[in-house]
Amino acid sequence: MLILVRPYVPAQKEHECFRYTEMKRINSVVILLLFFVGAYGQITVRGFIKDASTKEPLVGANIFDAATQNGTTSNHVGYFIYDGSKAQNTDITVSYVGYEQQLITITAAADTLITIELMPLSLEEIVVRAENEKPFDTPVGLVNISIKELEKIPQFFGEKDILKSLQTLPGISNSVEGTSGLVVRGGSVDQNLILFDEATVYNPNHLLGFVSVVNSDALKDLKMYKGGFPAQYGGRLSSVLDLTMKEGDKNESHQKFSLGVISSKLFFEGPIKKEKSSYFLSARSSYLGLLLLPQKWSFNNGNSENFFNYWLYDLNGKLSFDLKKNAKLQISYYRSFDKWKAVEGSQERPNIGILTWMNNLASVRYSRPIKDRLFSNLLFGYSSFKLETSQNSPDVKTKLSSGINDFFFKGYLSTSINSVFDIRFGLQSIFHHFTPVSISSSLSRDDILNTANGFETAVFVENKVTLGKRLSVNGGLRYSVYAATDNFHLLPEPRLSFQYELSRRTSIEFAYAKMRQFIHLLSNGSSGLPNDVWVPVTKKIPPGAADHFSIALDNSFIHLDWSVEVFYKRSQNLADYRSGGSFLFSFENNWEDLIETGGKGEGYGAELFLKKSKGKWNGWLGYSLSWHNQKFDAFNQGNWYPFKYDRRHELELNCNYSFGEQKNKQLAFSWIFQSGIAITTPVAYYLNANEELVPLYTEKNNNRAPNYHRLDISYATSKTSKKGNLRTWNFGLYNAYNRKNPFFISFKNYPIHENPTDFQSPVIGQNNFTEQDTFLPILPYISYEINFK
């Protein structure tokens, strides 16, 4: 076998993205015959694509043959399978965002295994050339944007936050001002499946939602689906966010330190055994507690009647081992922790309130190729979320907690039969242990403990078929099973999508997906606050279901990509909850009576996305026009009404300008406009028997909050020291023109008495008014980061 590697030179008419092997439409019998005939004259090229410097696998790298216009992509460990010809040399182009392309010539008479290493582009090349390497067969509904692009967006206090960056894309918005909760095409925050190395993250919020638990320094790959979900994903109704953690450099050790307004970060990676194994560790911690120490000292000295403290941290760790027979073993761990403490009274007799919440995730993955065309992946893991609150006074001590614990197994097999068929199938199982509420109090001898178990499993199969040069079809079926003591569900989830290439740069795509959800989040409506309770489906609360339809038109220019996507989403068996109070403190055995079930949902709209990736100026513009409505028998006389996060218009503009001799200075700004969310307002007030004014509500979500808009600006400058260490300063403004966006809206009134000086005199009228609380004014920030070589 002879492998020649040479610099990539674009052919005159070569397409920048994937195009597949040309075939005429024929029936399945002829396809099968052609497979055996074609296989006789083909060789199978298998291999791994890696970063040349760190030896980390490159996920989703593109392998493209210009002669046959056939292509494929690498999987989560950089593995790919490609069919070449025995009769002639095979030239394949290998590319990945932010890396130099390579043209590789393979001369072989038999099946072969190769390793391809790509060199990262320099800083200047990344700014000028990268980020436009979009595979032409990107599935409809998959967000086509890289982690590097998302990191350029100005952020709250300079914290790089991938979840907040995703909110600047069409169809994805925030739930509450400044928070990281995702609302995807009108879905609630619990309808998003967030995976970190395939373990479920149940609460993605730090700092009461103003910072997410996702540390972008620890991420290698990101996939965000708004629709067109592959059959391997299930369990949620609105979206899937699949995050993959870095493995660590297998050649050299690296360290990084950053100092910001809210937190500091540490980053370590390096080889355990060079080119064979590696470690990765990143940690982030706030020091708000240190800044609040003067308040605590004042309380201890008797000069203050209260103080509060806050602490958060998260930890990412991963070990990666390359084993014999191209097998790979990965061990991942993640933990996030938040603690809020408030004290009032005196040091001798304090009243202490504590709120803590944490995520713990662990997974072990073993993957390896089996023979020539079969790739296996086995994963075992654990995921948990726990919320705990306590109230301690000299006389009473109360502790309340809620949580969920998962033990899961996932097994996948994938195969590429030939250049026509790519098949993936697998099994997923999760054992859920719910603790909706656990209460202990010094006022009661008996503790309250409410628990429930559930078993969720699914089998799936998915087949991507290439029919001719222009058409590819992806069909899948997922069968989901949920079993508990009092209920059992066996439900199908069909998936179908296709892509048709209209021209060399234009394609049209269609997708349909059926989604199911077997767990619910009892929420008080404050999406950033961790006072919500996860519960399973029961006889009274059936599993939620949603049908997603979407059609998209994509076009790619040399310097510009744009797409228009139209979607329709229909939901069944939705649940809505009685507002007011905390479910944690009103949770009883009859908790099912607190919520309304059997709701229906409907969402539809259009999304425009325009992205420029080359040149000094780059960024994107997103716009969505959409309607999201719900219907419950118990609300609004059974009529349709706007969902809380129904935003008619959303506009996002993100720009980044690179300048300086080495393109080491960047000026970025982000502007967001959103129509006001739907809110419920009183239509009148009346006097009760005690002559108190009581609001009268007739319809749910009958009004609108003010429109939301905000401008964020940042400036970053980088410089490399003589020792090779890269130092970066970042300055910015959040809410640059001090827009007073509503965080809370409250409705207040006071009576007008016949005698204004006598409050016992008869009430002759009332004065009604609305108060809008703004939480985040203009906020400057500064951060510093150093990368040690």
C-alpha angles and dihedrals in degrees: 000000000000123000120189120190119196136161115282115256115184115237116234095253101020117136114235093222137040125306120173138227113289116242134156119244107269135162124269095260093057090045090056092049092048089052092060093042092046093045089058091062097039139085125208116232112198127177155129128263115211144171105265094220104038100024089226113148116252111230116214097008114166123243112191134176110204094193097056095020088228123141149165140183135237121252132229093295095041094260122146141174121210132175117224134174127265092207098065145013115285118226114195129178115217119198140166132177110274095011135099114262119239131204109210125191115206121195111183139140095202140033112294143188121220140174119220121197122196125201118230115243119246120255092262093048092049091055096045105035115013135085095049095088093108114164108236093226095058104152118250110261094027112121107237103209134106132233090244091058093047091050092060093067115103109252142198106286089345094291109148101232120178094190092054091045090055087058088070091067124091114268093021122090142156124268100215130014110285096357129123098228111126123227108190117191093332097314123136121250094258090059092071119094108213115188127187109192084338095304115120120249108208099184116028096183135110124178095021089307101311092108126034124229091238112104105201092205087069096051127101101169139013131195120182119185121193092172142338089069116195114239092251091071125073145130098083135071108215117032149347125224110188113189125187122200123226118258101211135248112297093198111040139020120244135184132191133187128188131183121201141165095264105025148356127232136209125195129189130175138156147124125301090189112006114260090352108067140008146184131220128191131170129172134185128189136172125226097201087121090062091051090052095050094099088060091052092049089051090053093047090051092051094248095114135042097213146011138178135208136197134195133174137171141165133197131202122189135170138174120196127191129186106213135188121293090029091291121151132206121196128182117192133185132180133177133175125185135184128181127184119185129184125184129187137168115042137320090253095049108021127175107214128194121186130184121185133170132176145177124213121189130175131169140171117204127191118185135168143153115260112211114315108319108017124088122189132200126185124184133183122182155150131226130181143168124194131184121191132178129178137184116202124182132156089266107030135037120189130175126186129179141174133183153137131236124197132192111189144180128195127184124181135180123189132182139177106213091187138313089303106049129050112175130187127178137163154146128252126187131179129183110204123201111189125196101184091176140357118180131183124175138174087227092064133052093207123065121219115232123175117182138164136181132211137177120213123185138162140185121203142179127192130184127189112200124190111210109186130321096303110033132068125172127198116195126177144167128203123188113200125197127191121185130182137151096275104025144037130193131187109181135169123227111193120195129193134169137159138185126206122191109223094182141345091288105019131075138170121216136192130190139179126185135173114210132190132196124199101180131058135204114223100213135184090208097258097114095184095052120085095224096110129113128220114218134171129242115271138183089279095042112051122198116276121247135194136184116208123199122178139164124189139187115208129190129180126198126181092263103015139054123190136174139181118204128186118196141183123193126188120188133190136189095027121169130217127188138222110261126232131053128030122289087216091069099037097042113127138154089278093055089131088070090062094069139059119232138188095058124160128213135197129186132172139158149115132271129202121198124183120178132182113193105169133070133030091299114057138152140099145269121216130185131175132185111192148153124212120183138170137199130203126170090228096053132065093355090295093300128134116268134176117276114241093254096043102136113179097200130026123177126180127182121183123178133178125189120194121197143149129089092289096027087252096139123076131187115192136176134180127196123189130188124184132173113243118274121246115268135180115241131180116256094204145348128235137189117250126207090281091052091249120146111245123188118238117217120190106164136030118240093002096153144039134244117229117279117274124227135155141171122213124188131189138176123197130184127186133194133179117222125221088262090057097254115144115222122192130188119195125193125180153154124228113206090005098192093041098244110190099226116181118256096169128013117197132181118222138174142175130201124249111225126209088238107038091203094049114065089186092063120102118285111245100174147338141241115223123193141163126232121206117198116205115201106177117048124170107318124188119203143179132196137180129206133183127189114202117213 
